Amino acid sequence: MADVEQQLEAEHFDFGKKKKKSSKEKKAKKEKKSKSSHEGEDVSFQRGVVYPYEQLLARVHEMINEKNPALGGSKRAMRLPPPKIERVGSKRVSFVNFGEICARMNRSKEHVLQFFLSELGTTGSLAADGQLILKGRYMAKHIESLLRKYLSAYVTCPMCKSLNTEFVRDPATRLYAMK
């Protein structure tokens, strides 16, 4: 019976675990927090100047241009002259301004030559004055479409779409890399 009474008393008087005494430093911190929370209630929100979206956008563009002019959005299209094609005999074609176009693209003539020969599936050679002699009959629009394909594959940066890139050959792997 005594056990039952002790259980009932234990249920009525649950003291739980003993609490630790809090230090004076902790009390001081709690007081500071409570004071700071009350101070914020007195201050009201005051709305500042409202800027139009266009003005903010212009400021961001100015900052970008100051920090990095290459990213400034002033994308210039690469102006290449149209390919000049002349017939040489009945079975050959000469790409007259091949050297000039390669120089404007900032690519080596040999690399562009290899691309053209592999895409056309023909043979060809470079003449002394920067001309490309191809075996077969090709129209200017066909050569122009190959130039566009070369530009998108080997000149245009895939990340930023910039046309101002360099093409470097790694001597160890003998592969080309765009920078």
C-alpha atoms as a printed R data frame, in Angstrom:
    type eleno elety resid chain resno      x      y        z
1   ATOM     1    CA   MET     A     1  0.000  0.000    0.000
2   ATOM     2    CA   ALA     A     2  2.878  2.288    0.724
3   ATOM     3    CA   ASP     A     3  4.140  1.728   -2.792
4   ATOM     4    CA   VAL     A     4  0.842  2.861   -4.260
5   ATOM     5    CA   GLU     A     5  0.861  6.007   -2.140
6   ATOM     6    CA   GLN     A     6  4.414  6.795   -3.215
7   ATOM     7    CA   GLN     A     7  3.447  6.404   -6.883
8   ATOM     8    CA   LEU     A     8  0.479  8.735   -6.462
9   ATOM     9    CA   GLU     A     9  2.630 11.314   -4.731
10  ATOM    10    CA   ALA     A    10  5.245 10.979   -7.466
11  ATOM    11    CA   GLU     A    11  2.601 11.657  -10.117
12  ATOM    12    CA   HIS     A    12  1.294 14.723   -8.256
13  ATOM    13    CA   PHE     A    13  4.688 16.139   -7.395
14  ATOM    14    CA   ASP     A    14  6.937 15.751  -10.437
15  ATOM    15    CA   PHE     A    15  9.884 17.997   -9.799
16  ATOM    16    CA   GLY     A    16 11.773 16.913  -12.923
17  ATOM    17    CA   LYS     A    17 15.497 17.362  -13.098
18  ATOM    18    CA   LYS     A    18 17.364 19.917  -11.104
19  ATOM    19    CA   LYS     A    19 17.980 23.165  -12.963
20  ATOM    20    CA   LYS     A    20 21.394 24.680  -13.196
21  ATOM    21    CA   LYS     A    21 21.801 28.120  -11.842
22  ATOM    22    CA   SER     A    22 22.312 30.599  -14.643
23  ATOM    23    CA   SER     A    23 25.336 32.776  -14.404
24  ATOM    24    CA   LYS     A    24 25.249 36.551  -14.138
25  ATOM    25    CA   GLU     A    25 26.737 36.921  -17.650
26  ATOM    26    CA   LYS     A    26 23.881 35.003  -19.232
27  ATOM    27    CA   LYS     A    27 21.349 37.147  -17.405
28  ATOM    28    CA   ALA     A    28 23.068 40.292  -18.660
29  ATOM    29    CA   LYS     A    29 22.930 39.026  -22.256
30  ATOM    30    CA   LYS     A    30 19.247 38.190  -21.950
31  ATOM    31    CA   GLU     A    31 18.528 41.666  -20.618
32  ATOM    32    CA   LYS     A    32 20.397 43.284  -23.528
33  ATOM    33    CA   LYS     A    33 18.436 41.205  -26.035
34  ATOM    34    CA   SER     A    34 15.128 42.117  -24.470
35  ATOM    35    CA   LYS     A    35 16.063 45.818  -24.450
36  ATOM    36    CA   SER     A    36 17.153 45.776  -28.103
37  ATOM    37    CA   SER     A    37 13.934 44.082  -29.198
38  ATOM    38    CA   HIS     A    38 11.887 46.778  -27.475
39  ATOM    39    CA   GLU     A    39 13.932 49.548  -29.079
40  ATOM    40    CA   GLY     A    40 13.052 48.342  -32.601
41  ATOM    41    CA   GLU     A    41  9.352 48.754  -31.937
42  ATOM    42    CA   ASP     A    42  9.612 52.521  -31.580
43  ATOM    43    CA   VAL     A    43 11.308 53.067  -34.967
44  ATOM    44    CA   SER     A    44  9.010 53.152  -37.984
45  ATOM    45    CA   PHE     A    45  9.943 52.238  -41.553
46  ATOM    46    CA   GLN     A    46 10.629 55.161  -43.836
47  ATOM    47    CA   ARG     A    47 10.521 54.508  -47.546
48  ATOM    48    CA   GLY     A    48 13.511 55.769  -49.498
49  ATOM    49    CA   VAL     A    49 13.776 56.972  -53.067
50  ATOM    50    CA   VAL     A    50 12.126 54.679  -55.630
51  ATOM    51    CA   TYR     A    51 14.246 54.256  -58.759
52  ATOM    52    CA   PRO     A    52 12.706 53.255  -62.084
53  ATOM    53    CA   TYR     A    53 13.769 49.899  -63.512
54  ATOM    54    CA   GLU     A    54 15.390 51.413  -66.614
55  ATOM    55    CA   GLN     A    55 17.638 53.633  -64.499
56  ATOM    56    CA   LEU     A    56 18.777 50.691  -62.340
57  ATOM    57    CA   LEU     A    57 19.425 48.606  -65.433
58  ATOM    58    CA   ALA     A    58 21.494 51.401  -66.971
59  ATOM    59    CA   ARG     A    59 23.556 51.647  -63.756
60  ATOM    60    CA   VAL     A    60 24.258 47.909  -63.813
61  ATOM    61    CA   HIS     A    61 25.371 48.083  -67.454
62  ATOM    62    CA   GLU     A    62 27.666 51.011  -66.668
63  ATOM    63    CA   MET     A    63 29.246 49.073  -63.800
64  ATOM    64    CA   ILE     A    64 29.789 46.038  -66.023
65  ATOM    65    CA   ASN     A    65 31.408 48.190  -68.708
66  ATOM    66    CA   GLU     A    66 33.713 49.800  -66.129
67  ATOM    67    CA   LYS     A    67 34.822 46.501  -64.599
68  ATOM    68    CA   ASN     A    68 35.083 44.386  -67.753
69  ATOM    69    CA   PRO     A    69 34.527 46.095  -71.121
70  ATOM    70    CA   ALA     A    70 34.573 42.770  -72.986
71  ATOM    71    CA   LEU     A    71 31.339 41.721  -71.258
72  ATOM    72    CA   GLY     A    72 29.638 45.041  -71.867
73  ATOM    73    CA   GLY     A    73 27.146 43.726  -74.371
74  ATOM    74    CA   SER     A    74 28.736 45.606  -77.232
75  ATOM    75    CA   LYS     A    75 28.753 42.562  -79.446
76  ATOM    76    CA   ARG     A    76 30.048 43.313  -82.862
77  ATOM    77    CA   ALA     A    77 29.262 40.952  -85.666
78  ATOM    78    CA   MET     A    78 32.304 39.729  -87.514
79  ATOM    79    CA   ARG     A    79 32.264 41.312  -90.945
80  ATOM    80    CA   LEU     A    80 33.740 38.905  -93.435
81  ATOM    81    CA   PRO     A    81 33.860 39.643  -97.139
82  ATOM    82    CA   PRO     A    82 31.818 37.282  -99.291
83  ATOM    83    CA   PRO     A    83 33.885 34.461 -100.768
84  ATOM    84    CA   LYS     A    84 35.157 35.193 -104.265
85  ATOM    85    CA   ILE     A    85 35.057 32.046 -106.367
86  ATOM    86    CA   GLU     A    86 36.632 31.802 -109.816
87  ATOM    87    CA   ARG     A    87 36.772 28.823 -112.112
88  ATOM    88    CA   VAL     A    88 40.192 27.489 -113.037
89  ATOM    89    CA   GLY     A    89 39.731 25.275 -116.053
90  ATOM    90    CA   SER     A    90 36.765 22.922 -116.199
91  ATOM    91    CA   LYS     A    91 37.363 20.865 -113.038
92  ATOM    92    CA   ARG     A    92 38.822 23.284 -110.492
93  ATOM    93    CA   VAL     A    93 37.693 26.291 -108.493
94  ATOM    94    CA   SER     A    94 39.781 29.019 -106.867
95  ATOM    95    CA   PHE     A    95 38.713 30.616 -103.585
96  ATOM    96    CA   VAL     A    96 40.469 33.960 -104.209
97  ATOM    97    CA   ASN     A    97 40.080 35.777 -100.856
98  ATOM    98    CA   PHE     A    98 40.731 32.698  -98.687
99  ATOM    99    CA   GLY     A    99 43.804 34.231  -97.004
100 ATOM   100    CA   GLU     A   100 42.001 37.464  -96.143
101 ATOM   101    CA   ILE     A   101 39.064 35.597  -94.595
102 ATOM   102    CA   CYS     A   102 41.396 33.392  -92.523
103 ATOM   103    CA   ALA     A   103 43.224 36.493  -91.264
104 ATOM   104    CA   ARG     A   104 39.940 38.171  -90.238
105 ATOM   105    CA   MET     A   105 38.820 35.027  -88.392
106 ATOM   106    CA   ASN     A   106 42.232 34.854  -86.652
107 ATOM   107    CA   ARG     A   107 42.724 31.228  -87.718
108 ATOM   108    CA   SER     A   108 45.559 29.492  -89.510
109 ATOM   109    CA   LYS     A   109 45.114 28.779  -93.201
110 ATOM   110    CA   GLU     A   110 46.130 25.158  -92.696
111 ATOM   111    CA   HIS     A   111 43.362 24.466  -90.178
112 ATOM   112    CA   VAL     A   112 40.670 26.101  -92.313
113 ATOM   113    CA   LEU     A   113 42.023 24.242  -95.360
114 ATOM   114    CA   GLN     A   114 41.753 20.887  -93.569
115 ATOM   115    CA   PHE     A   115 38.186 21.714  -92.516
116 ATOM   116    CA   PHE     A   116 37.155 22.626  -96.067
117 ATOM   117    CA   LEU     A   117 38.785 19.561  -97.599
118 ATOM   118    CA   SER     A   118 37.172 17.193  -95.108
119 ATOM   119    CA   GLU     A   119 33.732 18.806  -95.436
120 ATOM   120    CA   LEU     A   120 33.835 18.888  -99.224
121 ATOM   121    CA   GLY     A   121 35.440 15.458  -99.536
122 ATOM   122    CA   THR     A   122 37.853 16.631 -102.179
123 ATOM   123    CA   THR     A   123 41.487 17.577 -102.656
124 ATOM   124    CA   GLY     A   124 42.941 21.032 -102.779
125 ATOM   125    CA   SER     A   125 45.983 23.162 -102.135
126 ATOM   126    CA   LEU     A   126 47.048 26.641 -101.126
127 ATOM   127    CA   ALA     A   127 48.466 28.917 -103.794
128 ATOM   128    CA   ALA     A   128 51.277 31.345 -103.052
129 ATOM   129    CA   ASP     A   129 49.056 34.442 -103.005
130 ATOM   130    CA   GLY     A   130 46.625 33.088 -100.367
131 ATOM   131    CA   GLN     A   131 44.207 31.407 -102.737
132 ATOM   132    CA   LEU     A   132 42.650 28.024 -102.131
133 ATOM   133    CA   ILE     A   133 42.468 25.784 -105.187
134 ATOM   134    CA   LEU     A   134 39.782 23.082 -104.895
135 ATOM   135    CA   LYS     A   135 39.137 20.174 -107.210
136 ATOM   136    CA   GLY     A   136 35.492 20.208 -108.266
137 ATOM   137    CA   ARG     A   137 32.795 22.758 -109.060
138 ATOM   138    CA   TYR     A   138 31.519 24.751 -106.108
139 ATOM   139    CA   MET     A   139 29.267 27.777 -105.943
140 ATOM   140    CA   ALA     A   140 29.921 30.797 -103.711
141 ATOM   141    CA   LYS     A   141 26.834 30.065 -101.583
142 ATOM   142    CA   HIS     A   142 28.139 26.544 -100.826
143 ATOM   143    CA   ILE     A   143 31.503 27.938  -99.688
144 ATOM   144    CA   GLU     A   144 29.680 30.593  -97.631
145 ATOM   145    CA   SER     A   145 27.618 27.948  -95.830
146 ATOM   146    CA   LEU     A   146 30.851 26.077  -95.010
147 ATOM   147    CA   LEU     A   147 32.332 29.314  -93.646
148 ATOM   148    CA   ARG     A   148 29.281 29.763  -91.400
149 ATOM   149    CA   LYS     A   149 29.673 26.188  -90.187
150 ATOM   150    CA   TYR     A   150 33.366 26.775  -89.463
151 ATOM   151    CA   LEU     A   151 32.574 29.996  -87.590
152 ATOM   152    CA   SER     A   152 30.027 28.308  -85.364
153 ATOM   153    CA   ALA     A   153 32.250 25.283  -84.667
154 ATOM   154    CA   TYR     A   154 35.737 26.786  -84.329
155 ATOM   155    CA   VAL     A   155 35.499 30.570  -83.886
156 ATOM   156    CA   THR     A   156 32.452 31.329  -81.732
157 ATOM   157    CA   CYS     A   157 32.962 30.799  -77.999
158 ATOM   158    CA   PRO     A   158 30.333 28.343  -76.745
159 ATOM   159    CA   MET     A   159 30.053 30.115  -73.366
160 ATOM   160    CA   CYS     A   160 29.834 33.816  -74.175
161 ATOM   161    CA   LYS     A   161 29.223 33.673  -77.963
162 ATOM   162    CA   SER     A   162 32.161 35.999  -78.543
163 ATOM   163    CA   LEU     A   163 33.932 35.928  -81.892
164 ATOM   164    CA   ASN     A   164 37.178 37.275  -80.436
165 ATOM   165    CA   THR     A   165 38.795 33.914  -79.637
166 ATOM   166    CA   GLU     A   166 42.193 32.318  -80.084
167 ATOM   167    CA   PHE     A   167 42.862 28.830  -81.360
168 ATOM   168    CA   VAL     A   168 45.907 27.234  -79.734
169 ATOM   169    CA   ARG     A   169 47.421 23.858  -80.543
170 ATOM   170    CA   ASP     A   170 48.610 21.809  -77.578
171 ATOM   171    CA   PRO     A   171 51.982 20.281  -78.544
172 ATOM   172    CA   ALA     A   172 51.652 17.352  -76.126
173 ATOM   173    CA   THR     A   173 48.259 16.101  -77.321
174 ATOM   174    CA   ARG     A   174 48.377 17.709  -80.771
175 ATOM   175    CA   LEU     A   175 44.823 18.934  -80.296
176 ATOM   176    CA   TYR     A   176 43.433 22.418  -80.780
177 ATOM   177    CA   ALA     A   177 41.845 24.344  -77.921
178 ATOM   178    CA   MET     A   178 39.839 27.551  -78.044
179 ATOM   179    CA   LYS     A   179 40.738 30.360  -75.626
